[in-house]
């Protein structure tokens, strides 16, 4: 129940919106209980514009043996006895309620300026231990736009889970071995001529990635020479790679020598991986992405191979019925058809081999309640199989593993292909966004008098806000096209728009706050639609952030952030909500609301990894 005075300890309140709804519904709940209705009434946001809360009364017709409209009229009369209800109406069997925002304002403002829930913090996942894996780059190329979505989705989901009270361990599984890594190694060994990132002035991951592209180009040229266009019965390029190709044979031989611990191959592998990983960490730092632990495929594939070998003896796995010599898992055990190869006939490992080893290592090391894998939706089937195999190996893992699947992101120019060198590198993309913001701001003379270093830092923060918000604002399952210009548009549903709303609130507090310090607010100044919309956006934050953590869906937070920013912009520009020149008591109330908005916007932006600027 909401007390008549402001909440005595607003910091202790998690969901003020629910308390308000329960308080308004209390007289109706008592009436229904007397009639034998056990379920409490559910007041919710109406589907029509105008009322603050609504409730259909049709389901009570059998209880009272009356028309829904008559029941709604009785409920309206009861609701109007509450101090927080300004008006109640019965329309076509629906109860519509208008709240007294003058009475609610001091409670909402006190709560929003003190409660952890108003900045997205809660305790719904208290006691849960969650390990979340994301990024998982290959050490043969730099990260690109697709990695950006993975990195930011994983980082933000981890933050939301922590905000909900969970103990979260972020891990990165670096894919540092395998045939794809050997391709760039072979190309460098044949074509590198001793070059280094330092000698070429290239970032390490970009340097290594060039050789991955060069391998693909050399293979394509070899294939074209062996099978000119129109050649009958020509194999596919993949078949050629695994057959007659000289380049393919070199890569396969490199992998075998690596697994045999050949000193020369291992030395080259260590050197090139060190170059690539050094570049990764620069990208992560700039992106605001971090990890509590780094696992490497090279450190788990042997454990995976042992799990397969032990499982072969115990009957979990079997030799391929087709006689290939590979070790397989019969997928009929998990309701699927066919067999999944878990170890090649030559004894070398596959992705799934090391994934088995990594999962079992983490289970022994971390003892998690949930293990979350942030990986694109092209791997949906793979994870269904992996989780099924893991549950067969360790039954305690049944139901603990989650694939946070997500859709693909493309550019307006179409799909990206690493091996063809047509990707947009994450570093180049971040540079482009920063430079676009800088160019626009300078040309519009927005930052006159600001030092070049500060301009550059501000442009970096705005560009990163554009990237993060755009990549997070879509439900993870959706595919979408990334539009650079749209992402940094200060007038759209973007990170910079939300940053600007925060900066406006900060500016208001800086200019007017001291002048009204100590003035008793006139809360009736907030009884208008723009003020109400701001307060409703504030009250919606706990449910949005709680649901975002439960669903591992940051788009719910971007929506709550944008809704608050948009309502604040409407308030800020509305003539009935002016602060400058308003009577001190009215100005004090509006400044208090602005302080609440600034705090909540800063908290929401922090959940998204976005810097809350005070000047734009």
ABEGO torsion letter per residue (X at the ends): XBBABBBABAAABABAAAAAAAAAAAAAAAAAAAAGBABBBBBBBBABBGBABBBBAAAAAAAAGBBAAAAAAAAAAAAAABAABABBBBBGGBBBBBBBAAAAAAAAAAAAAABAAAAGBBAAABGBBBBBBBGGBBAABBBBAAAAAAAAAAAAAAAAAAAAGBBBBBBBBBBABEAAAAAAAAAAAAAAGGBBAAAAGBBAAAAAAAAAAAAAAAAAAAAAAABBBGBBGBBBAAAAAABABAAAAAAAAAAAAAAAGBAAAAAAAAAAAAAAAAAAAAAAAAAGBBBABBBBAAAAAAAAAAAAAAAAAAGABBBBAAGAGBBBBBAAAAGBBEBBBABBAAGBBBAAAAAAAAAAAAAAAAGBABBBBBBBAAAAAAAAAAAAAAAAABAAABGABBBBBBBBBBBAAEBBBAAAGABBBAAAAAAAAAAAAAAAAAAAGAABGBBAAAAAAAAAAAAAAAAAAAAAABBAABBBBBBAAAAABAABBBAAAAAAAAAAAAAAAAAAAAAABGBBBBAAAABBAAAAAAAAAAAAAAAAAAAAAAAGBAAAAAAAAAAAAAAAAAAAABAAABABGBBAAAAAAAAAAAAAAAAAAAAAAAAAGBBBBABX
